[in-house]
Amino acid sequence: MTAIPGFTGDANPYGGGDPYADYRTADFPFTHHADLADRRLGAGVVAANDEFFAQRENLLLPGRAEFDPERFGHKGKIMDGWETRRRRGASAAHPWPTAEDHDWALVRLGAPGVVRGIVVDTAHFRGNYPQAVSVEGACVPGSPSPAALLSDDVKWTTLVPRTPVGGHAANGFEVTVEQRFTHLRVNQHPDGGIARLRVYGEVVPDPTWLAVLGTFDVVALENGGQVEDASDRFYSPATHTIQPGRSRQMDDGWETRRRRDQGHDWIRYRLAARSAVRAVEIDTACLKGNSAGWASVSVRDGAGGAWTEILPRTRLQPDTNHRFVLPEPAVGTHARVDIYPDGGISRLRLYGSLTDDGAARLAARHQELSG
């Protein structure tokens, strides 16, 4: 396993030009997983002990943090992140914060699941980032209040121990705890600013909720579906195709580079569990001159099973939602969409229900990971 690069220390003061020119980052091995703290999934920063300079909600904004060197407000420099005031000691004789002093923010994951990696991004916090960070996780049912999360009844599990971080850097941490979490507690020691928080992992849905729904989108990210592989991710991630809601702009879907050969592009998915698929929806919203020309959908039952085409190669229209009712249910654990020859789709929906054995396996996994 390749060691994850770590960054410590101040970055250079901003000297003009592209503020990201000296940004420190790396290729982390877990970023192919979905961001469980994505606002589109319903994530939120529900509380923080301090947000004097910059609001806690900035932590989960999509896209990278922006920097305007001339933007100041009545409290000082306006930063695109979460920034707390400087901590002080108890007296003139002891003006420094203690080793235990720290600031914290509570994050509700949009989709509960197993966390595989966390990125604490300190972009543009060059001399005002935390000295160290730590992250804890908890699994709390329902919609707990901040007070309930902070009560002694909640068990917090360490995901990232207290670790030094660097300024103006993507600080990545691999997580090996095999548990389902609904909330995180992000701690910065002793104070400072964090631009963005990304929490990569695998969704573990509530089987009771899915059972009540009956028929639902069995490939949707929020229901436990995931992208296993794709032929091309040049313009945008394949995971966009199973995000909630319709695409609002072109880069909110999946688009491939222009092919100059006789091949075609595809995405392979793992369903929430073994399911009987009854309907297919392929949306090309916001893809007008670059939507796929044709598409087909196949399923297979088991990782080594043969692919069975459930929607033959069908002409697609730009910026259009296409719906297809299958003549009979198609049972499978995996699905694949093939587009011809290239281009993109914005969303794929596979409506169906879990088989009895699929529901049983999902319930067992949920119980095992929830403790």
Steps between C-alpha positions, in 0.01 A plus 500: 500500500636841405539739793273804488705822478471727802539875508604712795606857560403836358465565131667807353309827534283574198719675246249574225389313192333158514440427870506126427845511336670387821213291637616167643300192407533135399311214338319326784400133458147541634357788295326266254243442775199728537518808722268411788508864612362629170230763546305343214455191717373710789819553697535800728718657767253503785707681764840647585637645820640805317470650152608855566685569174335260255186288512503126562269434202786586263662167587263307274465740208553333161810587304832627622533798733538844342733778612462874459802682653311829522180374660467614861201539730438661836660202677805483276603292197209310348602139440323228304499239774435453870724720715498553875651779709847470655495313829665653806622364831358561843725786610792726417725246667360225275384671177513186287215252446536167676572174318134402541354823358337451159210607280245260357226466241229234479428366151193298404587269212259520209513124460606287798769249420849362546767771475803406289685832497478864608650813349539804724576777252671814630510682163592871546549455874873557474588621849164463671433126464476265802818347635331159500164340430312195620172345384253281688192315378172394659197300392184662634155411360240753405566873484682586824545858614848643567430469873416132459819440302707669770343303783686230691272236348668522158801279435761668278755288316834643388536498122798734475717538812641841584740561210703806394386659172634758260371832381366549146491124444274202448561292812383145429442218748414139425242353740498131589210485748241254366186659647198695378495867601231767479690797650856627529665729751784698340748647746768759429775541757511760642323733252522628143331440169401213271378573148327175402421159644454194278393164643544213256333167562235240422133566569330252734125571476239424764330175387185582697454819299556323168252230597234765565570662162450168321583618149791746481809586298727203574811663346464839673796607710279591797351147494836325498578474129851582385716537191757222474675610181463714188672519164558876519484771765661777300250781559302384804467207740277205415360519854302808393260267315362359826482826699160621626282725287533611141818655366496881515790570266723315259778406741248345742480191279749259343676606180783322319765632265434481124585157363705469183470122471222244453452433873241620748480610865338336801443507876472192723297518822438289808136510610390560858451122528359223278195656340222452249514796258170598336568837336792702364546874478782664304522878528711723275399825673730795416694292246393657173775475238690232685245243619552135416352397165374159616498303823435148623467359852597153623495318835680199637428281800816467706847639441586218258164474327432558132363836386137499386375794296178641645483813283628456144703772332256791485523846344530781753389858464699794639383663824223244544385253765439156344280243681466130420275241668651152470280217370600289802714553811874455457679356803860596567765635735687717248405723207678660207407784270672512160490821298577526129736623388585756771354812663310479824192443708404692812311234699420129497207369703415132545166459674423172671503324835735281697468125468446308825864389514618849403299656783631240747865565406453875521337471844782279626768741378318796652479323837864396489629849419266684739621306802 
